[in-house]
Amino acid sequence: MIKSVFLFVILYTFLLYSCSNDTQKKRYKTKYYSSGRVETMGWYVQDTIPVDTLYTFYESGKILARDIYDNIGNAVKSISYFENCNIHKIIDYENGLANGFFCTYFASGGIASRAFFVNDLQIGDTYYYSQGGTVVKAYSFFDWKERPINLMKFDSVNGKMLVDKRQAIYIDSIQTMRVNSPNDPTHKIQILISNPPKYLSVVKIEYISRNGTIAKKDSIESQHYYLMQSHFPDTFSTIKISGIQYDSTSRKTTYQESYFRLHFPK
């Protein structure tokens, strides 16, 4: 009797483990339209989490989207298509969040817009193109709250500037935040830098200690976004940003010098 109970426990444990482990297996699933045509197809884990590449189709059978995921279901890259098979949108992800340029295209071909994202926020440079993607017809710059603060419009034929509502600023803002625990001095500093069409932006960054000495330097050229994550000591008090922006059309140079007081979260 004891032996039978012992065998039953072993068998039950084995079946329970097999069932729970089965949910972790990677399965290839296909979903269909009511017409019987394939709607989506791809690999899943736990029956609901897409991994690898997921394909989505129009009911006509032409591809609508190709979405790439890592092995835990975080989005890596997404490409969608018009029904004529031309690319509609492309966006890259990091840890499942949109990062980098999000590009859209005209159905007839050619880029329509390029918007910059950091961790799902549309910030920094956004370019809007004329039909065919040959000339920038508008430029906007978004701050950390996704508000458009600079606007420039251009003639879609010759590129001549028609509207210029830029503020006299090309370094939008700086954010500081503690990355880990309160006892860890690791901080993240983020800066947005505008790059209008036909402009060249060069920025020098200086980290200044409380005693007024320059403890660290950095410089960037024509970047949309600056990120520094390091063990900054709390003795750092100020970041000085010196920028030069050159307009190749008018051959004029604009200067900016800004100081940001660091208030690290506790």
Secondary structure, DSSP 8 states (H G I E B T S, - for coil): -HHHHHHHHHHHHHHHHHHHHHTTSEEEEEEE-TTS-EEEEEEEETTTEEEEEEEEE-TTSSEEEEEEE-TTS-EEEEEEE-TTS-EEEEEEEETTEE-EEEEEE-TTSSEEEEEEEETTEEEEEEEEE-TTS-SEEEEEEE-TTS-EEEEEEE-TTT--EEEE---S-SEEEEEEEE-S-TT--EEEEEEEE---TTEEEEEEEEEEETTS-EEEEEEEES-SEEEEEEE--TTEEEEEEEEEEEETTTTEEEEEEEEEE-----
